[in-house]
């Protein structure tokens, strides 16, 4: 009779731990909350004073308020991502941030002549310069963070089977698709946005489009 028994190293091999959210990424989320709050104040609270306090003059003020709502609303999302311990629970937020920042950089470069680099109050010029620095730096830096996370030790766990209810998943899918379609249309500029409830400029239409595309893709 054989006395063979499986060794503990085979039968009780510890599972690989999930990839953690790196300290550098957690720090970025904290900085991002501050940046989002500052932009939200400029656009939402100071919607009627963008000629003095924002990177460009947003008219009518309701367009500025919509942009500000996007910044303020994203604070909750980024704050929750910072609290996550596993990369799998935070990655969708940082990937949507990468998409949004890249699209906003493209919009900025298309409309550099609309920004307060050489006109307006000193506060507006500072805001314009800060805007340009942020959106030039953020896309490559966030891409760097994603690469570092992918190289981190650990595994990305499989789904545990606890999905959202089907009705919720369908609703999120429909909402995401609608936002992406609407974002694509708005990226075409003001001529494509004549259906909008108020008048948009090419710059504001595309700036709002960046929010819709990033959030729609995330959903």
N, C-alpha and C positions, 0 to 999 in steps of 0.2 A: 504494500500500500504506500502510495506516495505521501510524503510529509510536506509537500509544497504548499505554501500559503502566500498570497500576494503580499508584497511588502507595503508598508505604510506609505512609502514614497510614491507608489503607484496608485493605491486606492484612495489615499487622502491628500493627493497633491493640491496645494492651495491654488485657488483661482487667481488669475492675474488681476490686480486692482485696476479700476477704471482710471483713465487719464484725468488728472486733477486740473482745475483751472489754475494756470500758472500765476505766481505772484505779480509778474509784470502785467499780465492781462487784467488781473484784479485791480491793479493800480490804474491802468488805462480806463477801466470802467468808472473809477472814482473821478478821474479828470473829466471824462466825458459828461458826467452828471453836471459838473460845474459849467462846462461849455454850453450844454443844452439849456441850463437855467439862464445863463447870460443872454443867449440868443432869444429865448422865450420872453424875457423881460423887454428886450429891444423891440421885438415884433408884436407881441400881444399887449403888454401893458402900455408901451409907448407907440402904439400903432399909428397915432395921429402925428407923431414927431419923428418919423423915419428920416426926414430930411436933415435932422440934427444928430440922431443917435444910431442910425443903422448904416449898413454898407452902401445901400442905394435908396433912393426915394421910392417907396412903394405906394402906389396910388391905384385905386382908392384904399383907405385904411383897412377895409375888411380883408383885402388880400394879405396885408401884413399880419392881421389877426389869425388867418388860416395857417400861415407859416409858423406863427408863434404857438398855435395850438399843437402843431406837429412836434415842435421842440419840447414843449411842456409835457405832452403826452408820452414822449419817448423816455422821459426821466424815470418813470415807473418801470418800464421795460429794462432799461440799463441797470437800474438799482437792483432789480431782482436777479439779473444776470450776474452782478457782482456778488450776490449772496450764494450763488450756486457753488457747489464743491466739485461737481463733475463737469468736464468739458462738454460732454454730450448734452448737458442741460443748458449750456450757455452759448453754444456755437452758432445757433440760428440768429442770435442777436448781433454778434460781431460780424457775421457774414452780411446781414442786412445793413449794418453800419458801413461796411466796405462798399456795398452797392450804392447806398445813398451818397456817401462822400465822393465817390467816383463820378456819379451822375451830376452832382452839384458842381464839381470842379469843371466838368465839360460845359455846363450851363454858364458858369462864370467866365470861362475863356471865350465863349461865344458872344458875351455881352460886356466885355471889359470897359467899353466906352460909357456904360450906364452907371458905373460905380464912382463913388466920391473920392477918387484918388487925387484929383486936382481941383475939385470944386467943393463948396459947402463949408460948414463950420469945421473947426479942428477936430471936434469929437466925431464928426462923420468921416473925416479922412482917416482917423485912427481906426474906426470901425471897419472901413473898407480894407485897410492894410491888414488888420487882424483877420478878417474874413479870408482874404487871399492866402495868408500864411497857413491858416487852419486847413483849408481845403487843398492846398498843395502838399502839406505834410501828412495829413491823416490817411489818405489812401495807401501810400507805400508803407507807412508805419503799421497800419492795421493788417496789411498783407504780411508783413514781417511777423506780427503776432500770430497770425493763423499758421504760418510755416513753423514757428517755434512750438505751437501747440500740437501740430501734427507729429513733430519729432519727439514730443514728451513721452516718457515711459508710461506704460499702461495700455489698456484696451478701450475701445469704444463699445460699451455693452450692447447686446442685442435688445430689441424691444421685449418688454416683460409681459406683453399681452394686455396690459391695462390701457386700452385705447379710450379716447373720448367717445361719448355716445355717437352713433351714426348721424343723428340729426345735427349735432354740433359740428362734426367733421364736414358734412355737406354744406352747412352754412358758411364755415370758414373757407371752404374751397370756392364757393360761389362769390363770396366777398372778395377773396384774393384775385379771382379772375376778372371781376368787374374793375377792381382798382388797377390792375395791369393794363386792361384795355383802355380805360380812361386815361391812365398815365401816358400810354403811347400816343393817344390822340392829342393830349395837351402838349406833349413834347414837340408837336408840329408847330406850336406858336399860336398867337392870338387869332390868326385866320381860321385855325381849326377849332377854336374855342368859342365860336359865336353862340353856341347853345348855353354857355355858362350864365349863371344868374346875374352876374355883374361884369363890367368890362375888364378884360385882362390885357396886359402888355405881353409881348413875346417873352420878356424876362420872367415876369411873375407866373405866366402859364407854365414855363419850363421848370421854374423853381418848385411850384406845387406838384408838377409831374414827377420830380425826383422823389418826393415823399410818397406819392401813390405807387410808383414802381417798386420802391424798396419795401414798403409795408405789404403791398400785394404779393410780391415774391416770397416774403417771409410767411405770410398766411398760407 
